[in-house]
Amino acid sequence: MRIISLTDDREDAEDNARHAQLLTAAGVSQDTSVEQTISSLLQKGHACLQKAVKLATDEEKARQDSSLDKSGIVDAFMAMVSFCDKILRHQEDDDKGTELTSIPGLPAAVVSNLLQALRHDSPEARQRFPRLLQLVELYPDTMDLFIQKVSQVPSWLCISWLGQMVALLDKPEAVAVHGVLTRIAQDYPQALVYPLKISSENFEFEDSVVGRRNQEAVTKLKKTLSVIYTLVDKLIGGLEQLSHPDQLFKDWGDDADLKRLLKVDPKKRTKEDKVNIKRLYEEMYNSLLDFRSPSQDSSMSSLFGSSSSELESQSVGFGPFRRRFAQQFAKECDKMFGKDGGRILDMKEKEFLKLKSGMQGMMGDFYRKAFPREKGNCYAPGLLKDYCPWLSDFNPLDYDRELEIPGQYTGKVKPLVQYHAKIAGFDQRVKVMSSLRKPKRITIRGDDERDRPFLVKGGEDLRQDQRIQQLFDIMNDILTLDPACSQRQLRIRTYGVIPMTSR
């Protein structure tokens, strides 16, 4: 007796049938290579999507009323975007540089269709917007198309990615975002002011026509935002007063530039090295220990062309906490490091580190003696007036501009600025957290009679934290679209992160 399996024969027959269908769809013969078959299929798929996009565009032009169902139009645009971008990514990731297909204009198709979908407020298009910034860099010939299409997109739809756009402003491809950033500066100045300020710290413009053009564009943006600068500078300066001064001193000693300069043998240090060492010391001294002159904590002002008199008017000055610290350690620093840091110029790295460590120990003793430790708190004041009287006494009626509570521009809905909560004052209580950076929890009181807690964290660049939270937010959107995840209410808890300075 024989047992004959028909399963393999049936599977082979099905495979042959599918193969024949594939060849028919591709319009190629049996002996065509796999590469040519794939290329032919991609070309036919692209042609079908082009027809869908044309039908969607014609439908949009024919019916301009509110009854138009935009979901189908957006689906057509995004299908084309996904198709073309997958091919582009495959080619970009392929080390051999092989092309899947000879379809022309793939980058332009992604730029054009994604921005058309974004114009219709597509959430997926909004999430994919940073890819366009990458394409403009990789394929410069898409620049003009990007500028043309993005000008038709409402400016608020790009607010989610302000950090990524302002980071381009000193790059060759910056011209792509000049227009949209100008519109955002005019429409929503308090959405742009913080990202622009923090990025301005590290701008390095090329000495070329393009570099000068970018510098002029940044100057124009700053001029547009100038109406709110003074108040924002004061807010940033006030929040910087909440940083623990011993942490700021440690940050100065651990600065990468200072470490690099000190590694050079004192006898081999150049004149430029010595100038930079003194500059870094003076920056630390002015912001941390020079309590007799107006505080320069809001160092961003100089980046925006403020004169010394303007800086003085914008400064919030030292609070009692920082003033007491400065009085205690200004002379000690002069003694250890010399006036204006002169002694550091001839110090070896090992000697400097020993002195720095000793100073940090003295600062720790100062805290323990100066501030009684309450249960669950660090050695630090618990009242806002001890850190910054300007924040403690803040009254919006003293200014001709209103300061919005940060973090209200999500980019998911059109901002109604007239309904945004403005800062009415600050709660007097400050809670010092026990983590490494000793962040402070404060409460901002809004003019809508709501209190909003904020955690003020100094000494770190929070732009990476902000982008991680953006990633979590996108993941939440994906979970919401999945029925099983949505039913179980699966979400990642996210927090709004508003970087104001690089430290």
C-alpha positions in Angstrom: 0.0 0.0 0.0 1.3 3.5 -0.9 0.4 6.8 0.7 0.6 9.7 -1.8 0.7 13.3 -0.5 -1.1 15.7 -2.7 -0.3 18.7 -0.5 3.1 19.5 -2.2 1.6 19.2 -5.7 -1.3 21.5 -4.8 1.1 24.1 -3.3 3.3 24.0 -6.4 0.3 24.5 -8.6 -0.8 27.5 -6.6 2.7 29.0 -6.7 2.8 28.6 -10.5 -0.6 30.3 -10.8 0.5 33.2 -8.7 3.8 33.5 -10.6 1.8 33.6 -13.9 -0.5 36.3 -12.5 2.5 38.3 -11.4 4.1 38.1 -14.8 0.8 39.1 -16.4 0.4 42.1 -14.1 4.0 43.2 -14.7 3.5 42.7 -18.5 6.7 40.7 -18.9 7.6 37.3 -20.3 8.6 34.1 -18.5 12.3 34.6 -19.1 12.4 38.2 -17.7 14.8 38.7 -14.8 13.6 39.3 -11.3 15.0 42.8 -11.2 13.2 43.7 -14.4 10.0 42.2 -13.2 10.2 44.2 -9.9 10.9 47.4 -11.9 8.0 46.8 -14.2 5.6 46.2 -11.3 6.8 49.4 -9.5 6.3 51.4 -12.7 2.7 50.1 -13.1 2.0 50.7 -9.5 3.3 54.3 -9.8 1.1 54.8 -12.9 -2.0 53.7 -11.0 -1.2 56.0 -8.1 -0.7 58.9 -10.5 -4.2 58.3 -11.9 -5.6 58.3 -8.4 -3.8 61.5 -7.4 -5.1 63.2 -10.7 -8.7 62.1 -9.9 -8.4 63.4 -6.4 -6.9 66.7 -7.6 -9.6 67.1 -10.3 -12.3 66.3 -7.7 -10.9 69.0 -5.4 -10.8 71.6 -8.1 -14.3 70.8 -9.3 -15.9 71.0 -5.8 -14.6 73.8 -3.6 -17.5 73.7 -1.1 -17.5 72.3 2.4 -19.4 69.2 1.4 -16.2 67.8 -0.2 -15.0 64.6 1.5 -11.3 65.2 1.9 -10.5 61.9 3.4 -10.3 60.1 0.0 -8.2 62.9 -1.5 -5.8 62.7 1.4 -5.6 58.9 1.1 -4.6 59.3 -2.5 -1.9 61.8 -1.7 -0.5 59.7 1.2 -0.6 56.5 -0.8 1.7 58.1 -3.4 3.9 59.4 -0.6 4.3 56.0 1.0 5.0 54.3 -2.3 7.6 56.7 -3.5 9.3 57.1 0.0 9.7 53.3 0.4 11.6 53.2 -2.9 13.7 56.2 -1.9 14.5 54.8 1.5 15.5 51.4 0.0 17.8 53.1 -2.4 19.3 55.4 0.3 20.0 52.4 2.6 21.4 50.2 -0.2 25.2 50.3 0.1 25.6 49.1 -3.4 23.6 52.0 -4.8 21.3 49.8 -6.9 18.1 51.3 -8.2 14.8 49.3 -7.9 13.3 51.3 -10.8 13.9 54.1 -13.2 10.8 56.1 -12.2 11.8 59.8 -12.4 11.0 62.4 -9.8 10.5 60.3 -6.7 11.7 62.9 -4.2 9.6 65.6 -5.9 6.5 63.3 -5.7 7.0 62.8 -2.0 7.4 66.6 -1.4 4.5 67.6 -3.5 2.0 65.0 -2.4 2.9 65.2 1.3 2.5 68.9 1.4 -0.8 68.7 -0.4 -2.0 66.2 2.2 -0.7 68.4 5.0 -2.7 71.3 3.5 -5.8 69.2 4.2 -4.7 68.7 7.9 -3.6 65.1 7.5 -2.2 63.8 10.8 0.0 61.3 9.0 1.4 64.1 6.8 2.0 66.2 9.9 4.0 63.3 11.4 6.1 62.8 8.2 7.0 66.5 7.8 10.6 66.1 9.1 11.2 63.7 6.3 10.7 66.6 3.8 13.5 68.6 5.6 15.8 65.6 5.0 14.8 65.3 1.4 15.5 68.9 0.7 19.0 68.3 2.1 19.5 65.1 0.1 17.9 66.3 -3.1 18.5 70.1 -3.5 16.5 70.1 -6.7 13.3 69.7 -4.6 14.0 73.0 -2.8 11.9 75.3 -5.1 9.0 72.8 -5.1 9.1 72.6 -1.3 9.1 76.4 -1.0 6.2 76.7 -3.4 4.0 74.0 -1.8 4.7 74.8 1.8 3.6 78.4 1.2 0.1 77.0 0.6 0.1 75.2 3.9 -1.3 77.1 7.0 1.6 77.9 9.2 0.3 76.3 12.3 0.4 72.9 10.8 4.3 73.1 10.9 4.5 74.2 14.6 5.2 70.6 15.9 8.5 70.6 14.1 9.8 74.1 15.0 12.9 72.7 16.6 13.9 70.8 13.5 13.3 73.8 11.2 15.2 76.4 13.2 18.1 74.0 13.5 18.5 74.4 9.7 18.8 78.2 9.7 22.6 78.3 9.5 22.7 75.4 6.9 22.8 75.7 3.1 19.2 74.4 2.8 17.8 77.0 5.3 16.2 78.9 2.5 13.5 76.2 2.4 12.2 77.2 5.8 12.7 81.0 5.6 9.1 81.6 4.4 7.2 79.3 6.8 9.2 80.5 9.8 8.5 84.1 8.9 4.8 83.3 8.8 4.9 81.5 12.1 6.8 84.5 13.6 4.0 86.8 12.5 1.1 84.6 13.4 2.4 82.8 16.6 5.5 84.7 17.9 5.5 83.0 21.3 5.6 79.6 19.6 8.8 80.4 17.8 10.7 82.5 20.3 12.0 79.7 22.5 13.2 77.3 19.7 14.8 80.3 17.9 16.6 81.5 21.0 18.1 78.1 21.9 19.2 77.4 18.4 20.7 80.8 18.0 23.3 79.9 20.6 25.1 77.6 18.2 24.5 79.3 14.8 27.7 79.4 12.7 27.0 81.1 9.3 29.2 80.4 6.3 31.2 83.3 4.9 29.4 83.1 1.6 26.4 84.5 -0.3 24.1 81.7 1.1 25.5 82.2 4.7 24.9 86.0 4.6 21.4 85.4 3.2 20.7 83.0 6.1 22.0 85.5 8.6 19.8 88.2 7.2 16.8 85.9 7.5 17.5 85.2 11.1 17.9 88.9 11.8 14.5 89.5 10.3 12.9 86.8 12.4 14.4 88.3 15.5 13.1 91.7 14.5 9.6 90.3 14.0 9.8 88.7 17.5 11.3 91.7 19.2 8.0 92.8 20.7 8.1 89.9 23.1 11.9 89.5 23.6 12.3 91.7 26.6 9.6 89.8 28.6 10.8 86.4 27.5 14.4 87.3 28.4 13.2 88.2 31.9 11.3 85.0 32.3 14.3 82.9 31.2 16.6 84.9 33.4 14.2 84.4 36.3 14.0 80.7 35.8 17.8 80.4 35.5 17.9 81.8 39.1 16.3 78.6 40.2 19.4 76.6 39.2 21.6 75.5 42.1 24.8 77.6 41.9 27.1 74.7 42.9 25.7 72.8 40.0 26.5 75.7 37.6 30.0 75.8 39.0 30.4 72.1 38.5 29.1 72.5 34.9 31.7 75.1 34.2 34.5 72.9 35.5 33.2 70.0 33.5 32.8 72.0 30.3 34.2 70.1 27.3 35.9 73.2 25.8 37.6 74.0 29.2 38.7 70.4 29.6 40.2 70.4 26.1 42.1 73.6 26.8 43.5 72.4 30.2 44.8 69.2 28.7 47.4 71.2 26.8 50.6 71.6 28.7 50.7 75.2 30.2 54.0 75.9 28.4 52.5 74.9 25.1 49.2 76.9 25.4 48.8 79.4 22.6 47.6 83.0 23.1 44.2 82.0 21.7 44.0 79.1 24.3 44.6 81.5 27.1 42.1 84.0 25.8 39.5 81.2 25.7 40.3 80.0 29.2 39.8 83.5 30.6 36.6 84.0 28.5 35.1 80.8 30.0 36.0 81.8 33.5 34.6 85.3 33.1 31.3 83.9 31.7 31.0 81.7 34.8 32.0 84.5 37.2 29.6 87.1 35.7 26.6 84.8 35.7 27.3 83.2 39.1 29.4 85.4 41.4 29.3 89.0 40.2 26.5 90.1 42.4 27.3 93.8 42.2 26.5 94.2 38.5 23.2 93.2 36.9 22.9 89.5 36.4 23.8 88.3 32.9 22.0 85.0 33.4 19.7 85.8 30.5 22.7 85.5 28.2 20.5 85.0 25.2 20.0 88.7 25.0 23.4 89.3 23.6 22.6 86.9 20.8 19.7 89.1 19.8 21.7 92.3 19.5 20.9 93.8 22.8 23.0 96.7 24.0 24.5 96.8 27.6 21.8 99.2 28.7 19.1 97.0 27.3 20.7 94.0 29.0 20.5 95.9 32.3 16.8 96.6 31.9 16.1 93.0 30.9 18.1 91.5 33.8 16.2 90.2 36.8 19.3 90.4 39.1 20.3 87.9 41.8 17.8 86.8 44.4 18.8 86.5 48.1 19.8 82.8 47.6 22.2 83.5 44.7 23.5 86.8 46.2 24.4 85.0 49.5 26.2 82.3 47.6 28.1 84.9 45.5 29.1 86.9 48.5 30.5 83.7 50.1 32.5 82.4 47.2 33.5 85.4 44.9 36.6 86.1 46.9 37.4 82.4 47.3 37.3 81.9 43.5 39.5 85.0 43.0 41.9 83.5 45.6 42.0 80.1 44.0 41.9 80.9 40.3 43.2 84.4 40.3 41.5 87.7 39.2 39.7 87.1 35.9 41.0 83.5 36.1 44.6 84.5 35.5 46.0 81.7 37.6 44.3 79.0 35.5 46.4 80.0 32.5 49.5 78.4 34.2 47.8 75.5 35.9 48.1 71.9 34.9 44.8 70.0 34.5 45.5 67.9 37.6 46.0 71.0 39.8 42.8 72.6 38.4 40.7 69.6 39.1 42.1 69.4 42.7 41.1 73.1 43.3 37.7 72.6 41.7 37.0 69.6 43.8 38.0 71.5 47.0 35.7 74.4 46.0 32.8 72.1 45.4 33.3 70.6 48.9 33.2 74.1 50.4 30.0 74.8 48.5 28.4 71.7 49.9 29.3 72.7 53.4 27.8 76.1 52.8 24.4 74.6 51.9 24.3 72.4 55.0 25.0 75.3 57.3 22.9 77.9 55.5 19.7 76.0 55.0 18.0 73.7 57.5 16.9 70.5 55.8 13.2 69.8 56.1 11.9 66.2 55.7 12.0 65.1 52.1 13.7 68.3 50.9 17.3 69.2 49.9 19.4 71.9 51.6 17.8 74.9 49.7 15.2 77.7 50.2 11.5 76.7 49.8 10.2 80.2 48.8 10.3 81.7 45.3 11.3 85.1 46.6 14.6 83.7 47.9 15.5 82.6 44.3 14.1 85.4 42.2 12.1 88.4 43.4 11.1 89.2 39.9 9.2 85.9 39.5 7.8 86.3 43.0 6.5 89.8 42.4 5.5 89.3 38.8 2.5 91.4 37.8 1.3 91.3 34.1 -0.1 94.8 34.5 3.5 96.1 34.6 4.1 95.2 31.0 2.5 96.2 27.7 2.7 92.6 26.4 1.1 89.4 27.8 3.3 86.4 28.4 1.6 83.1 27.5 2.1 80.1 29.7 4.7 78.0 27.7 3.6 74.7 26.2 0.3 75.5 24.6 1.3 75.1 21.0 0.8 71.4 20.2 0.6 71.6 16.4 -2.5 69.3 16.4 -5.1 72.0 16.4 -5.1 75.5 15.1 -4.0 77.8 18.0 -6.5 80.4 19.1 -4.0 82.7 20.7 -6.7 85.0 22.1 -7.9 82.1 24.3 -4.4 81.0 25.4 -3.8 81.2 29.1 -1.4 84.1 30.1 0.8 84.2 33.1 -0.9 86.0 36.0 1.7 85.2 38.6 3.6 82.4 40.4 2.9 80.5 43.5 5.4 81.4 46.3 6.2 77.7 47.2 9.1 75.9 45.5 9.8 72.2 46.0 13.4 71.1 45.5 13.5 67.6 44.1 16.3 65.3 45.3 17.5 64.1 41.9 21.0 64.9 40.6 20.3 68.3 39.0 18.0 69.3 41.9 15.2 70.5 39.7 12.6 72.8 41.2 8.8 72.4 41.0 7.0 75.7 40.7 3.4 76.6 39.9 2.4 79.1 37.3 -0.9 80.8 37.8 -2.9 81.5 34.7 -5.3 84.3 34.0 -7.9 81.6 33.5 -7.7 80.9 37.3 -6.0 77.6 36.8 -2.7 76.6 38.4 -0.2 74.7 36.3 2.8 72.8 37.8 6.2 73.0 36.0 9.5 71.3 36.7 12.4 73.7 36.1 15.6 71.8 35.2 18.8 73.7 34.6 22.2 72.6 33.4 21.1 70.3 30.6 20.1 70.6 27.0 16.5 69.4 27.0 16.0 69.3 23.2 16.7 65.6 23.1 14.1 65.1 25.8 11.7 67.1 23.8 12.1 65.0 20.7 11.8 61.8 22.7 8.4 63.1 24.0 7.4 63.9 20.4 8.2 60.3 19.5 6.1 59.0 22.4 3.3 61.2 21.2 3.4 59.8 17.7 3.4 56.3 19.3 0.2 57.2 21.2 -1.4 58.3 17.9 -0.6 54.9 16.4 -2.0 53.1 19.5 -5.2 55.2 19.3 -5.7 54.0 15.7 -5.5 50.4 16.7 -8.9 49.2 17.9 -7.5 46.7 20.4 -5.1 49.1 21.9 -7.7 51.9 21.9 -10.2 49.7 23.7 -7.7 48.9 26.4 -6.7 52.5 26.6 -3.0 51.7 26.0 -1.0 54.9 26.1 2.4 56.2 27.1 2.3 59.0 29.6 4.0 62.1 28.1 5.1 65.4 29.4 5.5 68.8 27.7 9.2 69.7 27.4 10.0 73.4 26.6 13.7 73.9 26.1 14.6 77.6 26.7 18.4 77.6 26.7 21.1 75.0 26.0 21.7 74.7 29.7 
